[in-house]
Amino acid sequence: MNETGQTPGEIFRRGIRSFVIRQGRMTKGQQRAYDLLWPRYGVPYAPEPLDLSQLFGNDNPVWVEIGFGMGQSLAQMAEAHPERNYLGIEVHRPGVGALLMEVEKRGLTNIRISNHDAVEVLRDQIPARSLAGVMVYFPDPWHKKRHHKRRLIQPPFVRLLAERLAPGGLLHLATDWQDYAEQMLAVCDAEPLLENLAGEGHYHPRPDWRPLTKFEQRGQRLGHGVWDLLYRRR
């Protein structure tokens, strides 16, 4: 049961998921990294809460990135902030293998990885009020109007994220689709557990901790917009 009085099963009965299956083939390097490093850095899914201090071997604050893609940004953040722990959630194995290659190359010890659906990981494995931050960067926009119902950032999932944040914890969203940004803003502004740090109805400048990706740099040169949203758990 959560703070709304609804069970997770009731909230997600319509089947909200954090991904669409687009499984590509792993390169030899990704497969080697996966085989070698998954036993150390991987977090198998099980429907029971994790002990985050035991998982990371310390009590540093834990940040979660949902859908880290090929892991470049997450690896950069983990390298720049060794005082933080990072749990990356990504369903596509090539991305997991690519991040593990970065972990090995950079000598990172503050990353753990889940290769499972983020809705189930957050719902079943992450204790309430345990996270310092949650990041969702450039989720699938499902740009066709008839597919908007499949978008991840919807009220039940935002409530789940807010409940997993510790008081004062941060939720950081980013998208390069304006209509999705508008939906994110409306949904998050309406969540009573969250406070918009830019003020209700406003977007936030890109925080320094979010790396500027090559994709984003190219988009800026072409005049494409990117919208960041930053919220604090009340």
Backbone hydrogen bonds, N-H to C=O, Kabsch-Sander energy under -0.5 kcal/mol:
donor,donor_aa,acceptor,acceptor_aa,energy
2,N,6,Q,-2.1
5,G,2,N,-1.9
11,I,7,T,-2.1
12,F,8,P,-2.4
13,R,10,E,-0.9
15,G,12,F,-2.1
24,G,22,R,-0.6
31,Q,27,T,-2.6
32,R,28,K,-2.5
33,A,29,G,-2.3
34,Y,30,Q,-2.5
35,D,31,Q,-2.8
36,L,32,R,-2.4
37,L,33,A,-3.0
38,W,34,Y,-2.0
40,R,37,L,-1.1
41,Y,37,L,-2.7
42,G,38,W,-2.9
43,V,113,I,-2.8
48,E,46,A,-2.7
50,L,125,Q,-3.2
52,L,50,L,-0.9
55,L,51,D,-2.5
56,F,52,L,-2.1
57,G,53,S,-1.6
58,N,53,S,-0.9
63,W,85,N,-2.9
64,V,133,G,-2.3
65,E,87,L,-2.0
66,I,64,V,-0.5
66,I,135,M,-2.8
67,G,65,E,-0.6
67,G,89,I,-3.2
68,F,89,I,-0.7
71,G,68,F,-2.4
75,A,71,G,-2.5
76,Q,72,Q,-2.3
77,M,73,S,-2.5
78,A,74,L,-2.5
79,E,75,A,-2.2
80,A,76,Q,-2.2
81,H,77,M,-1.7
84,R,81,H,-1.9
85,N,61,P,-3.1
86,Y,110,N,-2.7
87,L,63,W,-2.8
88,G,86,Y,-0.6
88,G,112,R,-2.7
89,I,65,E,-2.8
90,E,88,G,-0.5
90,E,114,S,-2.5
93,R,91,V,-0.6
95,G,92,H,-0.6
96,V,92,H,-1.6
97,G,93,R,-2.9
98,A,94,P,-2.4
99,L,95,G,-2.4
100,L,96,V,-2.3
101,M,97,G,-1.7
102,E,98,A,-1.6
103,V,99,L,-2.7
104,E,100,L,-2.1
105,K,101,M,-2.5
106,R,102,E,-2.7
107,G,103,V,-0.9
108,L,103,V,-1.9
112,R,86,Y,-2.3
113,I,41,Y,-2.6
114,S,88,G,-3.1
116,H,114,S,-0.6
121,V,117,D,-2.1
122,L,118,A,-3.0
123,R,119,V,-2.3
124,D,120,E,-2.8
125,Q,121,V,-2.5
126,I,121,V,-1.1
129,R,163,E,-2.5
130,S,127,P,-1.0
130,S,164,R,-1.4
131,L,164,R,-2.3
132,A,62,V,-2.6
133,G,62,V,-1.2
134,V,170,L,-2.5
135,M,64,V,-3.0
136,V,172,H,-2.5
137,Y,66,I,-0.5
138,F,136,V,-0.6
138,F,174,A,-3.0
147,H,144,K,-2.2
148,H,145,K,-1.4
150,R,147,H,-2.5
151,R,148,H,-1.8
154,Q,152,L,-1.7
158,V,154,Q,-2.5
159,R,155,P,-2.4
160,L,156,P,-1.9
161,L,157,F,-2.6
162,A,158,V,-2.7
163,E,159,R,-2.3
164,R,160,L,-1.4
165,L,161,L,-1.0
166,A,131,L,-2.9
168,G,233,R,-2.6
169,G,166,A,-3.2
170,L,132,A,-2.2
171,L,231,Y,-2.6
172,H,134,V,-2.9
172,H,170,L,-0.5
173,L,229,L,-2.5
174,A,136,V,-1.8
175,T,227,W,-1.8
178,Q,176,D,-0.5
181,A,177,W,-2.5
182,E,178,Q,-2.3
183,Q,179,D,-1.7
184,M,180,Y,-3.1
185,L,181,A,-2.6
186,A,182,E,-2.2
187,V,183,Q,-2.7
188,C,184,M,-2.8
189,D,185,L,-2.4
190,A,186,A,-1.2
191,E,188,C,-1.0
194,L,191,E,-1.9
195,E,232,R,-2.3
197,L,195,E,-0.6
197,L,230,L,-2.3
199,G,196,N,-1.3
202,H,199,G,-2.0
204,H,228,D,-2.7
210,R,207,P,-1.6
213,T,211,P,-0.7
217,Q,213,T,-2.5
218,R,214,K,-2.4
219,G,215,F,-2.2
220,Q,216,E,-2.3
221,R,217,Q,-1.9
222,L,218,R,-1.4
223,G,220,Q,-1.3
224,H,219,G,-3.5
227,W,175,T,-3.1
228,D,204,H,-0.6
229,L,173,L,-2.7
231,Y,171,L,-2.6
232,R,195,E,-2.4
233,R,169,G,-3.0
234,R,193,L,-3.2
